[in-house]
């Protein structure tokens, strides 16, 4: 099936009890066992079924199967947020004394997780100087357990060379983990390009309506865990918490996901509520058609900003002069995402004036909503980072991040136009001479 069809049908045909066509919300905590033996077989992971909704729920399972099908994975695990998904995905690979290697262009809270939380728990995260495969390869060593990137960086807008990064990771005997939140599987499926594990904040484009927090981890079923027992003994040696269960023997290609659910979702408890899974499924049904409109509108907004003399610079990978343009062709089917950053004339103060003058475009830290959204990362999502780390992540004091929605394009442009006028005191027809720095690969207007 194609994306549009998968998003509507995968993982569910009709409710077995009622033949209802809509996915039921199984708002239950527990499930009755047939007998003591039945309960024991469930808790020993010998029998498929439900035992407690912190671990698995029928509504959530439909969501998991649908996203796994969209990404081309073998299994998926839904959790309460995108950050919970990332925490589980990495924690399932590491132990104290080891490290992961990451690109520097990261969502702000991901950077905090990597720079502070994991090191405080004995796991180091090495940030590469840039996102090139060579930059990553320089840091990979015998203690590395994963390579990490965002398929499209938030807010940097960089496009990861997924196949090349996967090659670096696999030569070192470790998996590539990719956050595919911004691109979605509608624009790219990282597993098809060599990634082993994919994570999402379903809160963003997949849910698409700014109503529901949720995250998911997708197992590509591609990494040979039992080939590297010294690095990943947790998958191919007995697990004492499950009476000596060996995940690779019991679950085969889905060993990673089986352990992720059994060890981390079960014990940490970042469970997604069934009603949230239901709401996210409603968003996913239209994700393909929404992404098409997002992309179409974003291209027109980017052109408007590039042509406007009140804009000092714009970073949009859809421009042929952008350093990531070729990777857009290779991985995104030639369709740059609807995320972009720019700076208005006047630097930091110009950016603040623009931000404060917006009327239709909403000032929030979310992205991927059906509505157009704006964010000033230096004062919000990336505020905890040093200025040097902000620059590496694609943030300067003047940076405005736009997530272009699906409104009528003329209404979006009208709002941007009036906000630029308020920020600069200039109408769109006035000409100014700009000295525009080309920093970090950004494309000057």
N, C-alpha and C positions, 0 to 999 in steps of 0.2 A: 504493500500500500504506500501511497505518497503521503507527504507530511500532512496535507489538509485532511486526509481520510484517517490517518493514524490519530490525529489530535481529537477526532470525534468518536472513534470506535475502539481503539486498542484497549485491551484489558477488561472489556465488559461487553456482554451481549444483551442480557436481560437478567433481572433479579430472579434467582432460582426459586424463591418462595412465592413471589407474587407476579412474576413476569413483567414487572415495572420496567419501563425503558430508561428512566432516569436512574442514576446511581443512587441507591438509598444511603441515608446517613445512619450508620450503625452507632448510635449514641449509647454505647454500653462500655462498662469497665471490664466485665468478666464474661466468661463463656462456660457453660455447664459441661462437665466431663461425663462421659458415659460410664466410667468406672475408675477405680484406682489405677488399674493397668493402663487405661487410656491416658489418664493424666500423666503417668510416669513416662510413657512413650513420647508425649508432647514435650515434656520438660527435658528429656534426654535428646531431643532433636531427631528422634527416630521416625516420627509421624508428622506429616504436614497438618496444620490446623491452627486454631486460635486458643490462647490460654489467658492473655491479659492484654488490654489495649495499650499499655505502655510499650509493648513489644511489637504488636501487630494488630491491625483492625481491618475488617473487610473493605470499608470505604477507602482507607489509606492504600490498601493493596491495589485497587484500581488505579489510583493516582500513580503509584510506583510502577506498575506495569506499563502505563501509558507513556510516562516519561522515559522509561527504559527503552521502549519501542521507538520513540522519537529520536533518542540518542544512539540507537543501535547497540545497546548494552544487554547483558544477560540478566541482571537483577538491579533493583534500586531500593533505597531505604529513605523514606520521608521522615523529616524531623521538624522541630518547631520554628527554625529560622535558617537563613543561609549561613550565618556564623556557626550555628550548631552543626550544620552539614560539614563545613570546612574543618571544624574541630574534630569531629568523628573521623573524617576521611584521613587526616594526617595522623591522629592518635593511633589509628589502626595499623600504622606502618612503623612507628618509632618506639624507642625506649631510651632511657637516660644514657647519655654519652654519645649518641649519634647526632646526625644533622640532616637538614634538607637544604636544598639550594633553590633560591627563588629569584625571579626577575624583580627589579626594583619598582616597576609600575604596578602599584597595587591600590585597591580600595583602602581607605584610611584605617578602618577597624581590622582588616586583614593584616595590615602592617603592624598594628598594635599587638595582635595575637602572635605574630611571628617575632617581633622585636622584643617583646616583654614576657608574655604568658609562657610560651614554650621554653625559652631560656631559663625562666624561673623554675621550671620543672625538669631541667636537665637536658633539654633538647635544643641544640643551637640551630639557628636559621642564618644561612649565609646569603646575603643580598649581593647579587652580581652588579657590576658597574652599569651594565646595560642589558637589553633583552636579546642580544645576539647569541647564537649557539656557542660561539667562541668565548663570550663572557661567562656563560654558564659552565662550560667545560673546564675553565680554569679553576673553579671552586670545588668540583666534584672530587671526592676522595673515598678512601676505604670505609669511612664512617657514614657516608651519605646514604639516605634511605629513600629519597624521592627528589624529583625536579618539579617545580611548581611554576605555573604561569596563569594569567587570565587570557582567554582567547582574544578578547578585545579589552584593553586596560581601561579601568575606571578611576579617574577621569581622563587619563592620558590619551586615550583613543588609539594607542599603539596596537598593532595586529601581530600576534605571536606567530612565528614560523613553527607551527606545531610539529610538522614532520621532522624538521631539523632538530628541534629540541627533544623529540622522542628518540631520535637516533643517538643523541648525546646520552640520554638517560639509559637507553637499552645497552649501549656499549659498556656502561658502568654497572649493568645488572640491577638497575632500579627502575621503578615505574615513573611515568609522567602523569602528573595530576593537573587538570585544567579546569578553571572556573569558566563556565560557558554562559554566565548570566546575561551579559550584554548582547552577545551574538545570537543566543538561542539556537536550538537545533534546526530552526528554519533557515538560518544563514550558514551555519557550519556544524558539522558533527565531528568533534575532535577524535573520537575513537576511530573513525575511518582514516584519519591521518596519523595514527600511531599512538594516541593517548591511551592510557590504561584505566584511568579513573576520572570521572567528570563530576563536578559539583555545580549546584545552582542555588541562588536565592530565588525561589519561586515567587517571592514577594514582588519581583520586578516584572519583566516582560511576560513571563509565563502566566502569572495571575492576571496582571495587566490592568487592574482597576483600583489599585491603591487601598484595598480593603483587608488584605489577609497576609499575615506573616507565614512563611514556610520555606523549607529548604529540602534539598534532596542530594543524595550521593548515588551515582550510577557506576556500576562495575562493568567494565568492558569485557571481562572474562578472558583477557588477552595475555596477562602477565604470568609467566611460569614460576610461581612461588616456590615450588619444590625443587627447582633448579638451583636455588640460592638459600639453602637451609641455614647457613651461617648468618646471613643478613636478615632473613625472615623466618626464624624458627617457629614463630607463633602460628603459622599456617600449616607447617608440615611435621610438627612434633606434637605429642599429646598435650591437650589442654586440661590441666588438673581441675579447673572449675567446671568442666563437663565430663568428669570421669574418664579422662584420657582420650577424648574425642580428637581426631586428626582431621582438620577442616578440608585439606586437599583430598583426602581419601573419601570423606563423606559427601562433599559438595562439589568436587571437581572444579570446573571453570568458575563457579560462584563461591569459591572458598573465601575470598576477600570479603564479600558482602555478608556471608553467613556469620563470619566472626565479627564484623562491624555491628551487626544487629544484636548478636548474642552477648557480646562483651560491652559495647558502648551504649547502645540504645537501652538495653535491659538494665544496666547498672547506673548510668548517668541520668537517664530518664527524660531526655529532651524530646518528648513525644509530641507529634502533631495531632491536634484535636480533629476528630472525624468531621465536624462541621467545617473546619478550615480546609480539609482535604476536598470536601464537596465544593466549596467556593473556588478553590484553585482549579478544580476540574472544569468549572464553568468558564474560567478565563482561558484555559488551554484549548477549549473547543474552538476559539476564534483567534488563537495566536498567529496562525499563518496569515490570515487576511489582515490582521492588525499590523504585523511586521511589514507587510507590503506597503501599507499606507504610511507607517512610520518612516520607512526608507525613502519613499517618494517625497514626503514633506521635508525631510531633513536635507535632501539634495537641493531643494529650492531655497531653504533657509540659508544653507551654506553659501550658495551663490549670491544671495542678497547681502550677506555680511561681507563677503569678499569684495563685492563691488562698492560697498559703502565707505566713503572717506572718513566716517566717524569711528571706524573700526581699525585698530592698530594691527591686529594679527588675528588669524583664525587657524585652528588646527582641526582639519577634517580630512580623513583618509580617502575620501572620494575624489579629491583633486589629484590630477595626474602629476603635479609637482610634489605631492606629499611623499615622504620617505617610505610609507607603508602601502602606497598605492598598488604595487605589484602583488603584495600579500593579500590585498582585498580581492584582486582577481583570482588568486590561487585558492583562497580559503573561503571567501564570502560570496563567491559567484559574481563578483563585480559590483556587489551592493554594499556600500559603506553603511555602517550602523547609524542609528538616529542620535547617537551621542556625539557631541562636539564641544570644544572649548574655544573661547575667544576673549580678546581684551578690547575694551572700548578706549577711545582717546581719553587721556587723563589719568592713566595708570590705576592705582588702587582706588583713589577717590572717584574716578570716572566709572569704575566697575561698581562701586557701592551705589552711586547715584543711579546708574542703569538698573541695578538690582531692585532698589527701592521704588523705582518708577513703574515697574511691571504691573499690569492689571489683569490681563487674561492668563498669562503664563504664571504659574504658581511658584512661590518661593518655598521650597521644601528640600529635604535631603534625599528624598526618594528619587528613583528613576524608573523608566520603563512603564509608566502609567499611560493610560489612553489619553490623558491630558498632558499638555506641554508643561514642563517643569524646569526650574532654574535653581542653581546652587552656587554659592560662593565657597569653594572648598577650603580656602585658607582660613576661613573663620568658622567652619563647621566640620565636615567629614575628615579633614586632614589637619585640624588645629593642633592636635597633640604631637605632631611631627615637627622636627627641626626644619628650619628654612632649607637647609641643604637636602634633607630627605624629601621635602616637598617638591623641590625642583626635579629630583630624580624620578619622583612619582608623576611628574607632569603638571605641577601646580606652582603658580607664581601669585604674588599678592593681587594681581589684577584679573586672574583667571575667573571666568564665568563658565560654568558647565551647563549646557542645555541638553535636555532630553526632549526631543521633538515628538509631540503627540499626533493624534489623528483628527484634530479639528480641521476646519476649512483653512487652506493655506493662506488665503488672503487675510483672515482674522489673525493668524499667527504673525504674519509679516506686519500688519498694522500695529500690533502691540509692540513688537521689537522696534519699529520705526519711532513710535512716540516715546519709548523708553530711551532710545539713543538720543533723541532730541532733548529730552529732559536732562540726560547725563552730560551732554556736550554744549547745549545751547545752539546747535546747528541743525538745520533741516537737511534732509537727504540730498538736496540738490546743491548744497554748498560744497566747495572744493577746499581741501586743506592739504598742505604738504606734510607728509609723515616720514619720519625716520623710524623704520620698523625693524627691530632686531629679529633675526631669524634664530631663535634659541631652541635647543632640544628638538630640532627637526620640524619646528612649526612653520607653517606657510604664511608669510606676510601678505597682507591684503594688497 
